[in-house]
Amino acid sequence: MSITSSLQSLKLSSPFLHGSTSLSLLSKPNSSLSHPPLKTPTFLPPIRALKSLQGKVVCATNDKTVSVEVVRLAPHPKYKRRVRKKKKFQAHDPDNQFKVGDFVQLEKSRPISKTKTFIAVPVPSKNGRHEKKETGELGIPLESQQPQEHQA
């Protein structure tokens, strides 16, 4: 008695016995026999981490380069309290427009030098407000800004 006749006598039906399953589907361990692989939608942009950061300019002495300190809050590993973490990044400032103390946004770009991979961009104003001219604390113009009246 041969093996195939003994299998037929047991009435086993399997797609492998008659060669009806293609070997291309069996070569991939994660492919399913009934469902075709799902295609990813083409309209979704790729996910990029660390695309932009905001920080304060701490050094602007170099030509076309500013040093920006970015502060983030991270939980303490043991005490689980949120702690400020600071990191300094070098950013490209082509027009030397930023001074120490300015808030800037860092946009990721191709590497400009060994340490510079960001471009400094001015932070857009919040709620569409524009910064006011220098006035006193109460919104009253300072004495130096008031027009001088000449007495004759």
C-alpha positions in Angstrom: 0.0 0.0 0.0 1.3 3.4 -0.9 1.1 6.6 1.0 -1.4 8.3 -1.3 -3.8 5.3 -1.1 -3.6 5.3 2.7 -4.3 9.0 2.7 -7.3 8.5 0.4 -8.6 5.8 2.6 -8.6 8.3 5.6 -10.6 10.8 3.5 -8.3 13.7 4.3 -8.9 16.7 2.1 -6.2 19.2 1.9 -5.2 21.7 -0.8 -1.6 20.5 -0.4 -2.4 16.9 -1.6 -3.6 17.9 -5.1 -1.3 20.9 -5.6 -4.2 23.4 -5.9 -2.4 25.9 -3.6 0.2 28.0 -5.4 3.6 28.0 -3.9 4.0 31.8 -4.1 1.4 32.2 -1.4 3.0 29.7 0.8 6.5 31.2 0.6 5.5 34.3 2.7 4.8 33.3 6.3 2.6 36.4 7.0 0.4 36.2 3.9 -3.1 35.0 4.3 -4.6 32.7 1.7 -8.0 34.4 1.4 -7.2 38.1 1.8 -5.0 40.1 -0.6 -2.4 42.4 1.1 -3.8 45.8 2.0 -2.4 48.8 0.2 -1.4 51.8 2.3 -3.1 55.1 1.2 -0.9 57.3 -0.8 -2.4 60.6 0.4 -1.0 60.3 3.9 2.3 62.2 4.5 5.2 60.3 6.0 5.5 60.7 9.8 8.5 62.7 10.8 9.5 63.1 14.4 11.2 66.3 15.7 10.0 68.5 12.8 9.9 71.8 14.6 10.8 73.1 18.1 10.5 76.4 19.8 13.1 78.0 22.0 14.9 81.1 23.2 18.1 82.5 21.6 20.9 82.3 24.1 23.9 83.2 21.9 24.0 85.2 18.7 27.7 86.1 18.4 28.5 83.7 15.5 27.9 84.8 11.9 24.7 83.3 10.5 24.3 81.0 13.5 22.3 81.3 16.7 22.3 79.0 19.7 18.8 78.2 20.8 17.8 76.7 24.2 14.7 74.5 24.0 12.9 73.7 27.2 10.6 70.7 27.5 8.8 69.0 30.4 9.5 65.3 31.0 8.5 63.1 34.0 11.2 62.3 36.5 12.1 58.6 36.2 11.7 57.9 40.0 9.4 60.6 41.4 7.1 61.0 38.3 7.0 64.8 38.7 7.4 66.9 35.6 10.9 68.3 35.4 12.3 70.9 32.9 14.8 69.5 30.5 16.9 71.9 28.6 18.9 71.3 25.4 20.8 73.7 23.2 20.6 73.5 19.4 22.6 75.4 16.8 20.4 77.0 14.1 21.0 78.7 10.8 20.2 82.5 10.8 21.0 83.7 7.3 20.2 87.4 7.9 21.6 87.6 11.4 18.2 89.0 12.5 17.8 87.3 15.9 19.2 88.7 19.1 19.7 87.2 22.5 16.3 86.7 24.2 14.2 86.3 21.0 11.8 83.4 20.8 12.3 81.4 17.6 10.9 78.3 16.0 13.4 75.7 14.7 12.5 74.0 11.4 14.3 70.8 10.5 16.3 70.9 7.4 19.2 69.2 5.6 22.4 69.4 7.6 24.1 72.7 7.0 27.2 71.9 9.0 28.4 69.4 11.5 26.2 70.8 14.3 23.5 72.8 12.4 20.4 70.9 11.2 17.8 73.5 12.0 16.8 76.9 10.5 15.6 79.6 12.8 12.2 81.2 11.9 10.4 83.9 13.8 7.6 82.6 16.0 4.1 83.5 14.7 2.2 85.7 17.1 -0.4 84.1 19.3 -4.1 84.9 18.5 -3.1 87.2 15.7 -1.9 89.9 18.2 0.9 92.2 17.2 3.3 93.4 19.8 2.5 96.9 21.1 4.9 99.8 21.1 6.7 100.5 24.4 4.2 102.0 26.8 4.1 102.1 30.6 2.6 99.3 32.7 -0.9 100.9 32.5 -0.9 101.4 28.8 -0.2 105.1 29.2 2.6 106.5 26.9 5.9 107.3 28.6 6.9 110.9 29.1 9.6 110.6 26.5 6.9 109.6 23.9 4.6 112.5 24.6 4.9 115.5 22.3 6.8 118.4 23.9 4.9 121.7 24.0 7.0 124.8 23.6 6.0 127.9 25.5 6.7 131.3 23.9 
